[in-house]
Amino acid sequence: MKAAPFAYVRPGRLDDVLGELAGGDGKVLAGGQSLVPVLAMRLGRPGTLVDITAVPELTAAGPEQDGYRIGAAVRQRAVEHDRSARAVPLIGMAMPFVGHRELRSRGTVCGSLAHADPAAELPAVACCAQATVELAGPAGRRSMPAEEFVTGAMTTAAGPEDVVVAVTFPHARPGEGFGFAEIARRHGDFALAGVVTRVRVGDDGAVTEARLTGFGISDRAVTRDVTPLLTEHEDDLRPATAALADEVVDTGGDTHGSTGYRRRLFGVLAARELSRALHRARDRKERS
């Protein structure tokens, strides 16, 4: 199929982008890796595509006081090769699993968040890292946690007249360790199940905070505070993560794997990556 007819504009200012989106019949175009297939299959028929790649404010990425900030038009491949992005280890861990290199050369980080696929890596990373999403719309600018931004499968808190401006990931701190893993049918496919972990330890090496985010297991990335789980079951996490899997994995089975299979995947990955994150956190603490 071919896309239904649409108008195309490429404003040079954010205010002009918002003006083009006024009325709710426009659709933001950044990398197009999610949008173009939707248009081709006529699952979406916007009246106007608003290309945001000419807005200077949206094309910058780099460290700021609050963390590593990524503008809405910044390509995933650019972030993948940006040395300053190493201050957020989870980005480097997850990015090689986001599609294929050719897709990352066009796709954007904020576009992946806005698309909100339940099996996508970057929304899960943003939730686990407690990233902040910045939006602009008719009522002005506002920011919200990534966990609140994604509200369901392919659904976010952004309205039809809003545009995602940027996402900011907090820098890793001394005593923090991270883990990332997923299982997919082929490299580059969306995950059947995946986990993102972040663990923080104190001066004595004891766990002070542990977060785990699962993706590909529900209608959105699911985040849990698992500090008690890690402090009480550090030597044998598998039974505890298996029980957690029964609670959080609620996606229906399909031809690629049943619900029970995904629960087993999640339980194993969660136990392994929590353990790895804990060891990395203690190593970082010792070196700091």
N, C-alpha and C positions, 0 to 999 in steps of 0.2 A: 504494500500500500504506500501511498504518498501522503504527506501532511496536507491538511486542509489549508486553504489560503489564509495568510496572515500578513500583517504589516511588520516592518523591521525598523527599529531606531537604535542609535548608538550615542546616547547623551555623553557629555563630557563632565557633567557635574552631578553630584548626588541629588541635589534639589530637582534637577531635571528628570532624573530617574524616577523620583517619587511622583513628579507631575505626570509622567507617562503611565504610571501604575494606578493613578487615581481613576476610580470607577470600577476597578476590579477585573477588567477584561484583559489586562496585560500579564505577561509571564517573564520572569527574570531569566536571562541567558548569560551564563558565565563560561563554563567548560562545555556544557551541552551533552555530556556523556550519559546523563540520565534523561534529560529532557528530549533530545532528538529522537530516541526510540519511541518515546511516548507519543510524540507528534506523528511519527511515521505510521504508527499503528492506530492513529486517530483516537487514542484514549484521552487525549487532551486537545482542545481546539481554541487556544487563546486568540484574541483578535490582534494582539501586538506582541512581538518579542522585543524585550528591552535589554539590549546588550550592555552589560555594565563594565566591560573590559577597558573602556576609555576613561574611566573615572580614576584619577591618580590616587585618591584616598583608599581605593579598594584593591590596589595592585601591590601594596607594600606588605612585607612580613619582616619581623625581627624582634629582638628583645626590647621590652619596655619595663617600667618599674614593677608592674603587676605580673609580668610573665612574658611569654612568647606570644606575640599577637600576629594573627594571620588574616589579611584582608580577604574580602569575599571573592575576588578575582584571581587570587594567587593559586597557581597550579600545584598539584600534589607533588609533582616531580621536583619543583623548585624547593619546596619544603624538605623533601627527602634529601637533597644535596646541600642544604643550608647548614653550615657548621654551627651556627648559633642555635639551631633547633635541637642540638644535642643536650641542651639544658633541660629538655623534656624527653627523657629516655623512651617513654612509651610511644612517642611519635616514630622514632627510629625502629622500634621493635615491630610496630604494626604496619608501617607503610609498605614494605615489600610484599605484604599479603593483599594489598588493596588492588584488585584487578590485575592488569598486566602493565608493563612499563609503558606501552603505547597509550593506554587509557590514562595512566597517571600523568602523562605529558600534556594532556588536555583537561582532565578532570580537576576540580578544585576541592579543597578541604571543606570550605563552607557549603559547597554544593552537595557534598555527601551528607553533611548534617541536615541540610534543608530537605533532601530527598527522603531521609529517615527510613531507609530500608532496615527491617529488624535484624537482618543478618550481616549488615555492614560493619566494618571494623572501626571506622573513625568516630561514629556516634558513641560506640561503647567506650572507646578510649577517652573521649571528652567527658563522659559521665563518670568514669572511674577517677580521672584526674581532677575532677571538679572544675572543669573549664567553664568560662563565662561567654555566653553568646550575646552579641550586641546587635540590636535591631533598630531600624529607622522606619517611620511610618507617618501617617497623617497627624498623629498626636505627639510627634517628636521622637526622640531617641529613648531607648530603654535597654536595660541589660537583665539577663536572667541566667540562672544555672543551666547547664546543658541538660541535667535531669528533668528540669521543668519544660525545656524547650521542645523536646520530643514527647508528644502526647499519645502516640499510637503508631500503628503501621502506616508508613507514608504520610504521617500527619504531624504537624508541629504547631507551636503557638503563634507562628507568623500568619498574619492575615493576608488576604489577596492584594492589599495595597502596601504591604510591608516588604522590606528588603533586608536580608542579613548583611550587616556591615562588616563584621569581623568576629573571630573567636579567639579568646585568650586562654592559653594553657599555663597554669602556674609552673614556675621552675621547680625542679627537684631540689629538695633540701637535704642536708647531711642527715644520715640515719634513715633515708628512704630507699626502698628497693622495689623493683617492679617485675612483673611477669606478663607474658602474652603468649597465647597459643590458640590454634583453631584446627579443626578437622574439616576438610572439604573434599569433594570427589576428585577435583583436579586443582592444581595451583592456579589461583586467579578466580576460581569459582567462589560464590558466596558460601559462608561456613554452614555446615550442618550443626555445629556447636562450637562456641569459642568462649574464652575467658580472658579478662584483663584484671590484673591484681596490683595493689599498691599497699605496701607495709611500711610502717614507721616504727623505729625502736628508740628507746632512751639511751642515756649514757651507759647504763648497765646491760644493754642488749635486750632488755625486756620489751615485748611488743606494747606500744602505746596506741596504735591505730592500725586497722587492717580493713581494706575495702576490696570488694570483688564485684566485677560486672560481667554478666553473661550475655552473649548475643547469639542469635539464631535459635533461641529457645522459647521466645514468646513474641508478642506483637510489638515489642520494643526492647531495647537493652535494659536489663534488670540489674540494679545495683543493691548490694547489701553490705551493711557494716558487719564484718565477720571477726571483729577483735576478740570477743569471747571464744569463738570457735578456735582461733589460732592459739590463744593462751592456754586453753584447756586441753587441746588435742594435738599439740605440736608434734609429738612423737608418732602419732598415727591419725592423719587427717582423713584418710579415705572413708571410714564409716560416717564421719561428720559431714563430709561433702556429698556423700551419697544421700544422706537425709536432706541436705539442702537442695539437692537436685529434685527430689520428690516435691519440694515446695515451689520451686521457681520455674521448672521446665513444664510449660503447659501447651506448647505448640502441638498441633495435631500431626499425626504421622503422614508420610507421603511415600512416593516410590523410592526415595533416597534413604529413608530411615524412619522407623517408628518412634513414637514418643519415648518408649522404654529405651530404645537404642540411644537417643539423644540424651536421656538422663544418665546413662552409663558413661557416655562421652564427657558430659559436663562434670560428673563426679570425679573422674580420673584427671581431667585437665585442671580442675579447680584445686585438687589436692597437690598436684605437681607444681603448679605455678605459684600457689601460696607459699609452698616450701622454698621454691627458688627465690621468690621476692624477699622472704625473710632472711635467707643467707646473704643475698646481695645487700640488704639494708644493714646488716651487721658488718659486712665488709666495708661499706661506705663509711659507716660510723667510726670504724677503727682507723680508716685512712684520713678522716677529717681532723 
